[in-house]
Structures are given as C-alpha cells and as structure tokens.
Amino acid sequence: MHFGTRVLAELKDGLAGLAHQIGIQSKTQHIEGSVVKVHQSDTQLINFLQEELDISAKSIAFALRHSQQDPGPLPMILWQYGLVSIEQLEQIFDWLEG
C-alpha cells in the first residue's frame, strides 16, 4: 500500500471511530509529518482526491494546514495554490454534488 494511502486510511478509520464514540467533528492528525485538524466530512473527500485524482498526501496536508489559517473549502484552497487544475476542481465539485 502506498505510504500516503496508508496514512489517509488510518486517518479515516481513526476519525470515523472517534466521531462514533464521542460525537466530535474533528481530530488532530499527523499527515506527511504535519499536524493538521481534519473534519470528519473531509475524510471521504481526501480519499477521492488521492485515489481518483492522484493528489499527493503532501499537497493535501499543505492545503489542510492553510485551511486552518485561512478557512475555506478544501477544493478552493487546493486550486488557489495550484495543487489542482481547473479541470480537477470541476471533477471535485461534480463528485461533491453526487
């Protein structure tokens, strides 16, 4: 299993279990050596970004760090910093609507 995929899978499992047990919406995690706060709703999006669009864990961690400082939708932050193309951004929005 790819390192980033493993990290994201562990993150997803950890968040799902935590949310189920104590009802919180986010948890601080380590992704690619960075501490980031990930909302439960972002875990499926993160999986889509990495598995379907081949966005690196490093790029996702960068965007998540910036979303803590400058709150906004994760897809827009990825696009603003050039981490996804406009075509990928459209794919993300299509996926979010689906």
C-alpha positions as a LaTeX table, in Angstrom:
\begin{tabular}{lrrr}
\hline
Residue & $x$ (\AA) & $y$ (\AA) & $z$ (\AA) \\
\hline
Met1 & 0.00 & 0.00 & 0.00 \\
His2 & 1.32 & 3.49 & $-0.88$ \\
Phe3 & 2.53 & 5.40 & 2.21 \\
Gly4 & 0.12 & 8.31 & 1.67 \\
Thr5 & $-2.79$ & 5.94 & 1.11 \\
Arg6 & $-1.94$ & 4.11 & 4.32 \\
Val7 & $-1.76$ & 7.38 & 6.26 \\
Leu8 & $-5.09$ & 8.53 & 4.87 \\
Ala9 & $-6.70$ & 5.14 & 5.55 \\
Glu10 & $-5.52$ & 5.29 & 9.15 \\
Leu11 & $-6.78$ & 8.85 & 9.38 \\
Lys12 & $-10.19$ & 7.87 & 8.02 \\
Asp13 & $-10.51$ & 4.91 & 10.40 \\
Gly14 & $-9.42$ & 6.98 & 13.36 \\
Leu15 & $-11.82$ & 9.80 & 12.61 \\
Ala16 & $-14.77$ & 7.53 & 11.98 \\
Gly17 & $-14.21$ & 5.63 & 15.22 \\
Leu18 & $-13.72$ & 8.77 & 17.25 \\
Ala19 & $-16.77$ & 10.51 & 15.84 \\
His20 & $-18.88$ & 7.44 & 16.51 \\
Gln21 & $-17.65$ & 7.00 & 20.08 \\
Ile22 & $-17.69$ & 10.57 & 21.38 \\
Gly23 & $-19.52$ & 12.57 & 18.73 \\
Ile24 & $-16.87$ & 15.13 & 17.87 \\
Gln25 & $-16.49$ & 16.54 & 14.38 \\
Ser26 & $-12.71$ & 16.76 & 14.01 \\
Lys27 & $-9.41$ & 15.42 & 15.27 \\
Thr28 & $-5.79$ & 16.50 & 15.09 \\
Gln29 & $-3.75$ & 14.09 & 12.97 \\
His30 & $-0.27$ & 13.76 & 11.53 \\
Ile31 & $-0.22$ & 13.77 & 7.71 \\
Glu32 & 3.10 & 13.77 & 5.88 \\
Gly33 & 4.89 & 14.97 & 9.02 \\
Ser34 & 2.46 & 17.84 & 9.64 \\
Val35 & $-0.11$ & 18.17 & 12.38 \\
Val36 & $-3.45$ & 19.09 & 10.85 \\
Lys37 & $-7.05$ & 19.20 & 12.01 \\
Val38 & $-9.31$ & 17.22 & 9.69 \\
His39 & $-13.08$ & 17.36 & 9.83 \\
Gln40 & $-14.89$ & 14.07 & 9.50 \\
Ser41 & $-16.65$ & 15.31 & 6.36 \\
Asp42 & $-13.26$ & 15.83 & 4.70 \\
Thr43 & $-12.11$ & 12.22 & 5.02 \\
Gln44 & $-14.15$ & 10.99 & 2.04 \\
Leu45 & $-13.04$ & 13.99 & 0.02 \\
Ile46 & $-9.41$ & 13.30 & 0.91 \\
Asn47 & $-9.80$ & 9.70 & $-0.22$ \\
Phe48 & $-11.32$ & 10.87 & $-3.51$ \\
Leu49 & $-8.53$ & 13.40 & $-4.05$ \\
Gln50 & $-5.82$ & 10.83 & $-3.54$ \\
Glu51 & $-7.40$ & 7.77 & $-5.12$ \\
Glu52 & $-9.25$ & 9.28 & $-8.09$ \\
Leu53 & $-7.25$ & 12.43 & $-8.86$ \\
Asp54 & $-3.84$ & 11.21 & $-7.64$ \\
Ile55 & $-3.28$ & 14.27 & $-5.43$ \\
Ser56 & $-0.32$ & 13.64 & $-3.13$ \\
Ala57 & $-0.68$ & 13.41 & 0.64 \\
Lys58 & 1.88 & 16.22 & 0.87 \\
Ser59 & $-0.32$ & 18.53 & $-1.22$ \\
Ile60 & $-3.39$ & 17.63 & 0.83 \\
Ala61 & $-1.54$ & 18.26 & 4.09 \\
Phe62 & $-0.36$ & 21.64 & 2.76 \\
Ala63 & $-3.94$ & 22.63 & 1.88 \\
Leu64 & $-5.27$ & 21.42 & 5.24 \\
Arg65 & $-2.67$ & 23.49 & 7.10 \\
His66 & $-3.66$ & 26.56 & 5.09 \\
Ser67 & $-7.37$ & 25.90 & 5.67 \\
Gln68 & $-6.75$ & 26.24 & 9.40 \\
Gln69 & $-5.18$ & 29.69 & 8.93 \\
Asp70 & $-7.48$ & 30.88 & 6.15 \\
Pro71 & $-10.74$ & 28.95 & 6.43 \\
Gly72 & $-12.34$ & 27.98 & 3.17 \\
Pro73 & $-13.40$ & 24.96 & 1.18 \\
Leu74 & $-10.54$ & 22.50 & 0.77 \\
Pro75 & $-11.02$ & 22.24 & $-3.02$ \\
Met76 & $-10.67$ & 26.00 & $-3.42$ \\
Ile77 & $-7.52$ & 26.08 & $-1.32$ \\
Leu78 & $-6.02$ & 23.30 & $-3.42$ \\
Trp79 & $-6.84$ & 25.29 & $-6.57$ \\
Gln80 & $-5.65$ & 28.66 & $-5.20$ \\
Tyr81 & $-2.21$ & 27.20 & $-4.50$ \\
Gly82 & $-2.00$ & 25.43 & $-7.86$ \\
Leu83 & $-2.28$ & 21.95 & $-6.39$ \\
Val84 & $-5.19$ & 21.01 & $-8.67$ \\
Ser85 & $-6.06$ & 22.18 & $-12.16$ \\
Ile86 & $-9.34$ & 23.86 & $-13.06$ \\
Glu87 & $-10.42$ & 20.57 & $-14.67$ \\
Gln88 & $-9.66$ & 18.68 & $-11.46$ \\
Leu89 & $-11.53$ & 21.34 & $-9.49$ \\
Glu90 & $-14.57$ & 20.75 & $-11.69$ \\
Gln91 & $-14.25$ & 16.98 & $-11.08$ \\
Ile92 & $-14.12$ & 17.63 & $-7.34$ \\
Phe93 & $-17.27$ & 19.77 & $-7.42$ \\
Asp94 & $-19.04$ & 17.16 & $-9.56$ \\
Trp95 & $-18.08$ & 14.50 & $-7.01$ \\
Leu96 & $-19.25$ & 16.68 & $-4.10$ \\
Glu97 & $-22.61$ & 17.21 & $-5.78$ \\
Gly98 & $-23.02$ & 13.47 & $-6.46$ \\
\hline
\end{tabular}
